[in-house]
Amino acid sequence: MTSYLAGGDRLTDWLTTRDHKRIAVLYAISITLFFFLGGVAAALIRLELATPQGDLVSDDTYNKLFTAHGIIMVWLFLIPSIPAVLGNFLMPLMIGARDLAFPRLNLASWYLYMAGGAIVLWALLAGGVDTGWTFYTPFSSMFSNSHVVAALCGVLVLGFSSILTGLNFIVSVHTLRAPGLGWFRLPLFVWANYATSLILVLATPVLAMTLVLVAIERLFQVGIFDPALGGDPLLFQHLFWFYSHPAVYIMVLPAMGVASEIIPCFARRPVFGYRFMAYAILAIAVIGFLVWGHHMFVSGQSMYAGMVFSLLSFLVAIPSAIKVFNWTATLYKGSIRFSAPMLYALGFVGLFTIGGLTGLFLAALALDVHLSDTYFVVAHFHYIMVGGSVMAYLGGIHFWWPKVTGRMYSETWGRIAALVIFAGFNLTFFPQYLLGYAGMPRRYHSYPEEFQLLHVLSSAGAVTLAIGYLMPLGYLAWSLRHGARAPANPWLATGLEWQTASPPPEHNFATPPIVVREPYAYTPEGP
């Protein structure tokens, strides 16, 4: 059968495709571009912070830089990365389907993503936005002189893209599973993207409503959030974080799904406690809707609300810990191969664990008063989002690269890049925990000299991290032309996606698969 890559090479063939695999490639190219644009803003931030005087850019430009970095990385990379790229490509293959349930909506989601990205870029390039990626009111709605409304419109359009993707995944999992593929035979990657899709569909409309209200207040001076007009700024925080804390799990749950595919494959052991892993995914998604108030411990909400949100924040750590313990138990006595995907997956587990444990510090009311709005929060967020989600995304790219492209990459370079990224990440962000604990506020472009050493270490780590991120771009691009031809199943993995050719044919399977065994049926010798 003809590969999906050979089904028409003209640009119009790609821009009008309804093949989920080609749409995933379109997303991959777009998301990679935005990732490096956000990285440029991060590099400028770290250059500025290498000296305490704030002598590279003005304070206003610095505000616009960290806002550009946040908006691009959160809305244009982290939220869509794993679901839109790996999820789009793999979900139909993993459930034995020919495509997603709504191919046209799938293509429409990419066009909405590109439209939203274009609007955001226009806002950032036409003069910038200085509110931070959270658009806190009343500054964003009444006082900022930057292109806030345009940025809000861009993020609003991106939200509709996310909703279409989530809707497609939910319907596909319910209606297109292969014969024999019951709920508890689904790969954990499918479980993770299914739970993520529920969050996307249920939470994103709240974000859309909130952004529209900010734009209305800004354009028409209607008192919604501005206390000078009779509004309540706490209302904005409740609405915004009701979406944006579950959004953390939009970024992390798919990463957990990736790790759950890679670790048993390279440990040659079944996933320990498969059902508990699946239930933990659903538990994280549900409890994630109940903890938004821990972002507001110092905002003025009642002490009793703070105590409830603190307890719920500790509660959500339990299913996350279940997953870490079960990954560890899966590794126990396994025939472990430290291939590049495995190094990325292990890096994800380690960095996610550090980020999760430091999240418990911020969930404690008394500690949060000291640590709120310091670099401790910056470090915690990046350990979860960058150390976790980006490491898992790169692990997934390396794991499924032979399936997507039909080519093998340099295993040596893959391992080196994984180690460089791991070292660079820790050198970048661990000093920021120390900075935050010492009292260094975030979002300041000048600071007392006693903080310079830790900032210099962080900036040196950022250089290392940038080199690490550029390395896969090089050797993966090289592999497209010069890499060895990939067999159908180079890792001897058990999922349905490995039971078809590499790269897959246009309709995925020559004959519809029938599932007759449990997932992750690994032995030390093979599947």
C-alpha positions in Angstrom: 0.0 0.0 0.0 1.1 3.6 -0.7 2.6 5.5 2.2 0.7 8.6 3.4 3.7 10.7 2.4 3.4 9.6 -1.2 -0.2 10.6 -1.6 0.5 14.0 -3.4 3.4 16.3 -2.9 1.9 19.6 -4.0 1.4 22.3 -1.4 -2.3 22.3 -2.1 -2.4 18.5 -1.4 -1.1 19.2 2.1 -3.2 22.3 2.8 -6.4 20.5 1.8 -5.6 17.1 3.3 -8.0 15.3 5.6 -5.5 12.6 6.6 -4.9 12.8 10.3 -1.2 11.9 9.8 -0.6 14.8 7.4 -2.4 17.2 9.6 -0.1 16.0 12.5 2.9 16.9 10.3 1.4 20.3 9.6 1.0 20.9 13.3 4.6 19.6 14.0 6.1 22.1 11.6 4.0 25.0 12.9 4.5 24.2 16.6 8.3 23.9 16.1 8.4 27.3 14.5 6.5 28.9 17.4 8.7 27.0 19.9 11.9 28.6 18.6 10.2 32.0 18.4 9.3 31.7 22.1 12.9 30.5 22.7 14.3 33.7 21.2 12.3 35.7 23.7 13.6 33.5 26.6 17.2 33.9 25.4 16.8 37.7 25.5 15.3 37.5 29.0 18.3 35.4 30.2 20.8 37.8 28.6 19.1 40.7 30.4 19.3 38.9 33.7 23.0 38.1 33.4 23.7 41.5 34.9 21.9 43.2 37.8 21.6 46.6 36.3 19.0 45.9 33.6 21.1 47.4 30.9 20.1 45.4 27.8 16.5 46.5 27.3 14.2 48.9 29.0 11.7 47.8 31.7 8.8 48.2 29.3 10.5 46.1 26.7 11.4 43.5 29.3 7.7 43.3 30.2 6.8 42.7 26.6 9.5 40.0 26.3 8.3 37.8 29.1 4.8 38.3 27.9 5.7 37.2 24.4 7.6 34.2 25.8 4.7 33.2 28.0 1.9 33.6 25.4 3.8 31.8 22.7 5.1 28.9 24.8 1.8 28.3 26.7 -0.9 28.9 24.1 1.0 28.1 20.9 3.4 25.3 22.0 2.7 23.5 25.3 -1.1 23.2 25.1 -1.3 21.9 21.5 2.1 20.1 21.3 1.5 16.5 22.3 -2.3 16.2 21.5 -2.1 18.0 18.1 1.1 16.4 16.9 1.5 13.0 18.5 -2.2 12.6 19.4 -3.3 13.5 15.9 -0.9 11.1 14.3 -1.2 8.2 16.7 -4.8 8.1 18.2 -6.4 6.5 15.1 -3.5 4.0 14.7 -3.7 3.1 18.4 -7.4 2.3 18.3 -7.3 0.6 14.9 -9.2 3.2 13.0 -8.8 4.6 9.5 -8.9 8.2 10.7 -10.4 10.4 13.3 -14.2 10.7 13.5 -14.3 14.2 11.9 -11.4 14.6 9.4 -12.7 18.0 8.1 -12.9 19.4 11.7 -9.4 18.1 12.2 -8.1 20.2 9.3 -10.2 23.2 10.5 -8.5 22.9 13.9 -5.1 23.4 12.2 -6.4 26.4 10.3 -7.8 27.9 13.4 -4.5 27.3 15.2 -2.6 29.1 12.4 -5.1 32.0 12.4 -4.8 32.4 16.1 -1.0 32.2 15.9 -1.0 34.9 13.2 -3.1 37.2 15.3 -0.9 36.7 18.3 2.2 37.3 16.3 0.8 40.5 14.9 0.0 41.8 18.4 3.5 41.0 19.6 5.3 42.5 16.5 3.0 45.5 16.1 4.0 46.9 19.5 3.8 44.0 21.9 1.8 43.1 25.0 3.0 43.9 28.5 0.4 42.2 30.8 2.1 38.8 31.2 0.5 35.7 29.6 -2.2 35.7 32.4 -3.7 39.0 31.3 -4.4 40.0 34.9 -7.1 42.7 35.3 -7.6 45.6 35.8 -4.2 46.3 34.2 -5.1 44.4 31.1 -8.6 45.7 30.8 -8.1 49.4 31.6 -4.5 50.6 32.0 -2.1 48.8 29.6 -1.3 50.7 26.5 -0.2 47.6 24.5 -2.1 45.4 21.9 -4.1 43.5 24.5 -7.3 43.1 22.6 -5.5 41.6 19.6 -3.6 39.1 21.8 -6.9 38.2 23.5 -8.5 37.6 20.1 -5.6 35.4 19.0 -5.8 33.2 22.2 -9.6 33.0 21.8 -9.2 31.6 18.3 -6.6 29.1 19.6 -9.1 28.0 22.1 -11.6 27.0 19.4 -8.8 25.0 17.8 -8.3 23.1 21.0 -12.0 22.4 21.4 -12.3 20.9 17.9 -9.3 18.6 18.6 -10.7 17.5 22.0 -14.1 16.8 20.5 -12.6 14.7 17.7 -10.6 12.6 20.1 -13.6 11.9 22.4 -15.9 10.8 19.6 -13.2 8.7 18.0 -12.4 6.8 21.1 -16.1 6.1 21.8 -17.0 5.1 18.3 -14.0 3.9 16.2 -12.2 1.3 18.4 -11.2 -1.9 16.7 -13.0 -5.1 17.5 -11.8 -6.5 20.8 -10.3 -3.2 22.0 -12.3 -2.6 25.2 -11.7 0.3 27.5 -9.1 -1.5 29.6 -7.2 -2.7 26.6 -6.6 0.9 25.4 -3.0 2.2 25.5 -2.4 4.6 28.3 -1.5 7.3 25.7 -5.1 7.0 24.5 -6.4 7.3 28.0 -4.3 10.4 28.6 -5.4 12.1 25.5 -9.1 11.1 26.2 -8.9 12.7 29.6 -7.1 15.8 28.2 -9.9 16.1 25.6 -12.5 16.2 28.3 -10.7 19.1 30.0 -10.3 20.9 26.6 -14.0 20.6 25.9 -15.2 21.5 29.4 -12.8 24.1 30.5 -11.8 26.1 27.3 -15.2 27.8 26.9 -14.7 29.3 30.4 -11.4 30.8 29.1 -13.2 32.1 26.0 -15.9 33.8 28.0 -13.3 35.4 30.3 -11.2 36.8 27.4 -14.3 38.2 25.8 -15.3 39.9 29.1 -11.8 41.5 29.4 -12.1 42.8 25.8 -15.6 44.2 26.5 -14.4 46.0 29.6 -11.3 47.4 27.8 -13.3 48.5 24.7 -16.5 49.8 26.3 -15.5 50.5 29.9 -18.2 48.1 31.3 -17.5 47.4 35.0 -16.8 43.7 35.1 -13.3 43.4 36.7 -12.2 47.0 37.3 -13.1 48.1 40.9 -13.2 51.7 39.8 -16.2 50.8 37.6 -17.9 48.5 40.1 -16.2 45.4 39.0 -14.3 42.7 40.9 -10.7 41.7 39.9 -11.0 38.5 41.9 -13.7 37.4 39.5 -11.2 37.5 36.7 -8.8 35.3 38.7 -11.5 32.8 39.5 -12.6 32.5 35.9 -9.1 32.5 34.4 -7.6 29.9 36.8 -10.7 27.7 36.5 -9.4 27.1 33.0 -5.7 27.6 33.4 -5.1 25.2 36.2 -6.8 22.3 34.3 -4.7 23.6 31.4 -1.6 22.5 33.4 -3.0 18.9 33.0 -3.7 19.6 29.3 0.0 19.9 29.1 1.1 17.2 31.5 -1.5 14.3 31.0 -0.4 13.7 27.4 3.2 13.7 28.6 2.3 11.0 31.1 0.8 9.0 28.3 4.0 9.3 26.3 6.1 8.1 29.2 3.6 5.2 29.8 4.3 4.0 26.3 8.1 4.4 26.3 9.0 3.0 29.7 7.4 -0.5 29.4 8.8 -0.8 25.8 12.4 -0.2 26.9 12.1 -2.0 30.2 10.5 -5.0 28.4 7.9 -5.3 31.2 4.1 -4.7 31.3 3.0 -1.5 32.9 2.7 -2.1 36.6 -0.9 -1.5 37.8 -2.4 -0.7 34.4 -5.9 -0.1 35.8 -4.6 2.1 38.6 -2.7 4.1 35.9 -5.9 4.6 33.9 -7.9 5.6 36.9 -5.2 8.0 38.1 -5.3 9.7 34.7 -9.1 10.3 35.1 -8.6 11.3 38.8 -6.0 14.0 37.8 -8.4 15.3 35.2 -11.3 15.5 37.6 -9.5 16.9 40.7 -7.7 19.4 38.4 -10.9 21.3 38.1 -11.1 21.8 41.9 -7.8 23.4 42.8 -7.7 26.7 40.8 -7.9 28.7 44.0 -4.4 27.8 45.1 -3.2 30.5 42.6 -5.1 33.0 44.8 -3.8 32.4 48.3 -2.4 36.0 48.6 -5.1 37.6 46.4 -7.6 38.3 49.2 -9.9 35.3 49.0 -11.2 34.0 52.3 -9.0 32.0 54.7 -11.5 29.1 54.6 -11.5 29.0 50.8 -7.7 29.0 51.0 -7.7 26.0 53.4 -10.0 24.0 51.1 -8.0 24.7 48.0 -4.8 23.8 49.9 -6.2 20.4 50.9 -7.4 19.8 47.3 -4.0 20.7 46.0 -2.4 18.1 48.2 -5.1 15.6 47.1 -4.3 16.0 43.4 -0.7 14.9 44.2 -1.9 11.4 45.1 -2.8 10.2 41.6 0.3 11.9 40.2 2.4 10.0 42.8 0.6 6.7 41.8 1.9 7.2 38.3 5.5 7.9 39.4 5.5 4.9 41.7 4.0 2.7 38.9 6.6 3.8 36.4 9.3 3.0 38.9 7.8 -0.4 39.6 7.6 -1.1 35.9 11.4 -0.4 35.7 12.1 -2.8 38.6 13.9 -5.9 37.4 13.3 -4.8 33.8 15.7 -5.5 30.9 16.3 -1.8 30.5 17.7 -0.3 27.3 18.9 3.3 27.6 17.9 4.3 24.1 17.2 8.0 23.3 13.4 7.8 23.9 14.0 6.1 27.2 16.5 8.8 28.3 13.9 11.4 27.5 11.2 9.5 29.4 13.4 9.0 32.5 14.3 12.7 32.3 10.6 13.5 32.3 9.9 11.3 35.3 12.7 12.9 37.3 12.0 16.5 36.4 8.2 16.1 36.8 8.8 14.6 40.3 10.9 17.5 41.4 8.3 19.9 40.0 5.5 18.1 41.7 7.2 18.0 45.1 7.9 21.7 45.0 4.3 22.3 44.1 3.4 20.9 47.5 5.5 23.8 49.0 3.3 26.3 47.1 0.1 24.4 48.2 1.0 25.1 51.8 -0.7 28.4 52.8 2.1 29.7 55.1 4.9 28.9 52.7 3.0 30.3 49.7 2.9 33.7 51.3 6.7 33.8 51.3 7.2 32.1 47.9 4.3 33.6 45.9 5.4 35.8 42.9 9.1 34.8 43.3 11.4 32.8 41.1 10.4 29.7 43.1 7.1 29.8 41.2 9.0 30.2 37.9 11.2 27.2 38.6 8.2 25.0 39.7 6.2 25.9 36.7 9.1 25.2 34.3 10.0 21.9 36.0 6.5 20.7 35.3 5.9 22.3 31.9 9.4 22.3 30.3 11.2 19.7 32.2 8.1 17.5 32.1 6.0 18.2 29.0 8.9 19.2 26.6 11.0 16.2 27.6 8.1 13.9 27.1 7.3 15.5 23.7 10.9 15.0 22.6 10.8 11.5 23.9 7.6 10.8 21.9 9.1 12.4 18.8 12.1 10.1 19.1 10.0 7.0 19.9 7.6 7.4 17.0 10.0 9.1 14.5 10.6 5.8 12.6 6.9 5.3 12.4 6.1 8.8 11.2 9.0 9.2 8.7 10.1 5.6 7.9 13.6 6.6 8.8 16.0 5.9 11.7 18.0 8.7 13.4 21.5 8.6 15.0 21.0 6.9 18.3 24.3 8.3 19.6 23.3 11.9 18.9 19.9 11.2 20.3 21.4 10.1 23.6 23.8 13.0 23.7 21.0 15.5 23.1 18.9 14.0 25.9 21.7 14.3 28.4 22.6 17.9 27.3 19.0 19.0 27.6 18.7 17.3 31.0 21.9 19.0 32.3 21.0 22.4 30.7 17.5 22.4 32.1 18.7 21.7 35.7 21.4 24.3 35.5 18.8 26.8 34.2 16.0 26.3 36.6 17.4 24.8 39.8 19.2 28.1 40.7 15.8 29.8 40.4 14.4 27.8 43.3 17.2 29.2 45.4 16.6 32.7 44.0 12.9 32.5 44.9 13.5 31.1 48.4 16.0 34.0 48.9 13.2 36.5 48.0 14.0 37.4 44.3 10.7 38.5 42.7 9.8 37.3 39.3 9.3 39.7 36.3 12.0 42.2 37.5 14.6 43.1 35.0 17.0 44.6 37.6 17.9 43.1 40.9 20.4 43.4 43.9 23.9 42.2 43.1 23.8 39.4 45.6 21.5 37.5 43.2 23.9 37.8 40.2 25.8 34.5 40.7 22.6 32.4 40.6 21.3 34.4 37.6 24.6 33.9 35.7 24.4 30.1 36.4 20.8 30.2 35.1 21.7 32.1 32.0 24.6 29.6 31.4 22.2 26.8 31.7 19.9 28.5 29.2 22.7 28.5 26.6 23.3 24.8 27.3 19.6 24.1 27.0 19.3 26.0 23.7 22.2 23.9 22.3 20.3 20.8 23.4 17.1 21.8 21.7 18.9 22.6 18.5 20.6 19.2 18.3 17.5 17.1 17.6 16.5 19.6 14.9 19.8 18.9 13.2 20.0 15.1 13.4 16.3 14.5 12.8 16.3 16.6 9.7 19.5 14.8 8.6 17.7 11.4 9.1 15.0 12.4 6.6 17.4 12.0 3.7 20.2 9.9 5.1 18.7 7.8 7.9 18.4 4.1 7.5 15.0 2.7 6.4 12.9 1.9 9.5 11.3 -1.5 9.8 7.6 -1.6 10.8 8.5 -2.2 14.5 12.1 -1.2 15.3 11.5 -1.2 19.1 9.6 -4.5 19.2 6.7 -2.6 20.8 3.2 -4.0 21.3 0.8 -1.2 20.2 -1.4 -1.4 17.1 0.5 1.5 15.6 3.5 -0.8 15.2 1.5 -3.5 13.4 1.4 -1.5 10.1 4.1 -0.2 7.8 6.6 2.6 8.5 5.5 5.1 7.4 1.8 4.0 7.5 -0.4 3.8 4.4 -3.0 6.4 3.8 -5.8 4.5 5.5 -3.5 3.0 8.2 -4.2 -0.7 7.9 -4.5 -3.1 4.9 -7.1 -5.0 6.9 -9.0 -3.8 10.0 -7.1 -5.1 13.1 -8.7 -7.3 15.7 -7.4 -7.1 19.3 -7.0 -10.4 21.1 -4.6 -9.6 24.0 -4.0 -7.2 26.8 -1.9 -4.1 26.3 1.8 -4.0 27.1 2.4 -7.8 26.7 6.1 -7.4 27.0 8.7 -10.1 27.8 12.5 -9.6 28.0 12.8 -11.2 24.6 10.2 -9.2 22.7 6.4 -8.4 22.5 
